[in-house]
Amino acid sequence: MNNANPMLGIFGGTFDPIHYGHLRCALHVQQRCQLEQVRLMPCHLPAHRASPGVSARQRADMVRLAIADYPQLALEPLELQQHRPSYSAVSLAQLAVKYPKHQLVFILGMDAFNHFTHWHRWQQILQLADLIVCQRPEHLTLSTESQALLLQRQVQQAADLKLAGKGRILLLDNPLQAISATELRQSLPALTACPDWLPPAVWNYIRQHKLYS
């Protein structure tokens, strides 16, 4: 039986800063899986992990600037509005209440999925949403736990997500983007022009607010 509810993608991350790798992945998932929208959800970033001078508000501002020309993408500020560590299970439970007429699809990278069974209340995530797992450029050998989870829950095509139910896992053959946010942050102080992997509006914001310097 088909699920009549439109599918809403939730794409979490630090987005520190958001770059074309994030955008191209979100746009590919939205189109390939026929999601009504993908909402980019910056996580709450503890102070000891934050880059110097980059606040939660600034990361949200950069996401807004990056997605301004893409109506199929939106900022989801849920986790940034809460002064607590971000747990996907808790956030998805709140989003299920916020968007009761949508089927939630949680988007994550292969590296994150490889540790998924060690996440806080990961079983609850599968009761709330399907997973779309995007490839990463680096080769990754899946853990025994991840392989077992795929054997139980993997579907082979995006159309399977339209069927009634939750907790399915789709491995998506998305275009690979060899962009590292860590390397980007490290290289930004020496750059005098916008790099190819950064939206110009985000570059201008970084320069204006003297971020990552």
Residue pairs with C-beta under 8 A, 6 or more apart in sequence:
1 163
1 164
2 162
2 163
2 164
3 103
3 162
3 163
3 164
3 165
5 101
5 102
5 103
6 35
6 36
6 101
6 102
6 103
7 33
7 34
7 35
7 36
7 102
7 103
7 104
7 105
7 161
7 162
8 35
8 36
8 37
8 38
8 39
8 99
8 102
8 103
8 104
8 105
9 26
9 29
9 30
9 33
9 35
9 37
9 38
9 39
9 105
9 106
9 107
9 132
10 38
10 39
10 41
10 76
10 91
10 92
10 95
10 104
10 105
10 106
10 107
10 129
11 22
11 25
11 26
11 29
11 38
11 39
11 40
11 41
11 107
12 41
12 42
12 43
12 79
12 86
12 88
12 91
12 106
12 107
12 108
13 22
13 40
13 41
13 42
13 43
14 42
14 43
14 45
14 49
14 59
14 181
15 22
15 40
15 42
15 59
15 62
15 63
16 45
16 50
16 51
16 54
16 59
16 181
16 185
17 54
17 59
17 62
17 181
17 184
17 185
17 198
17 202
17 206
17 211
17 212
18 40
18 59
18 62
18 63
18 66
18 199
18 202
19 179
19 181
19 184
19 197
19 198
19 199
19 202
20 177
20 179
20 196
20 197
20 198
20 199
21 177
21 179
21 197
22 40
22 66
23 66
23 67
23 70
23 73
23 199
24 175
24 177
25 107
25 134
25 174
25 177
26 38
26 40
26 73
26 107
27 38
27 70
27 72
27 73
28 172
28 174
28 175
29 35
29 38
29 107
29 132
29 134
29 172
29 174
30 37
30 38
30 72
30 73
31 72
32 158
32 172
32 174
33 105
33 132
33 158
33 161
33 170
33 172
34 158
34 162
35 72
35 105
36 102
37 72
37 73
37 74
38 72
38 73
38 74
38 107
39 73
39 74
39 75
39 76
40 63
40 67
40 73
40 74
40 75
40 76
41 76
41 77
41 78
41 79
41 91
42 56
42 59
42 60
42 63
42 75
42 77
42 79
42 80
43 79
43 86
44 56
44 79
44 80
44 82
44 83
44 84
44 85
44 86
45 56
45 59
46 85
51 185
51 211
51 212
53 209
53 210
53 211
53 212
53 213
54 211
54 212
56 80
57 80
58 205
58 209
58 211
59 80
60 75
60 77
60 80
61 205
62 202
62 205
62 206
63 75
64 75
65 199
65 201
65 202
65 205
66 199
66 201
66 202
67 73
67 74
67 75
68 201
76 95
78 91
78 94
78 95
78 98
79 86
79 91
87 119
87 120
87 121
88 106
88 119
88 120
88 125
89 119
89 120
89 121
89 122
89 124
89 125
89 128
90 120
90 121
92 104
92 106
92 124
92 125
92 128
92 129
93 124
93 128
95 104
96 104
96 128
103 129
103 130
103 161
103 166
104 128
104 129
104 130
105 129
105 130
105 131
105 132
105 161
106 125
106 129
106 130
106 131
106 132
107 131
107 132
107 134
108 116
108 131
108 132
108 133
108 134
109 133
109 134
109 135
109 136
110 133
110 134
110 135
110 136
110 140
110 142
110 171
111 136
111 138
111 140
113 131
113 133
113 142
113 146
113 169
114 140
114 142
114 143
114 146
115 143
116 122
116 125
116 131
116 146
116 149
117 143
117 145
117 146
117 149
119 125
125 131
126 153
126 166
126 167
127 166
127 167
128 166
129 166
129 167
130 161
130 166
130 167
130 168
130 169
130 170
131 167
131 168
131 169
131 170
132 161
132 170
132 172
133 169
133 170
133 171
133 172
134 172
134 174
135 171
135 172
135 173
135 174
135 176
136 176
137 176
137 177
137 178
142 150
149 169
150 169
150 171
153 167
153 168
153 169
154 168
154 169
154 170
154 171
155 161
155 168
155 169
155 170
157 170
158 170
158 172
160 168
160 170
161 168
161 170
179 197
184 195
184 197
184 198
185 212
187 195
188 206
188 211
188 212
188 213
189 212
189 213
194 200
194 203
194 204
195 203
198 206
205 211
206 212
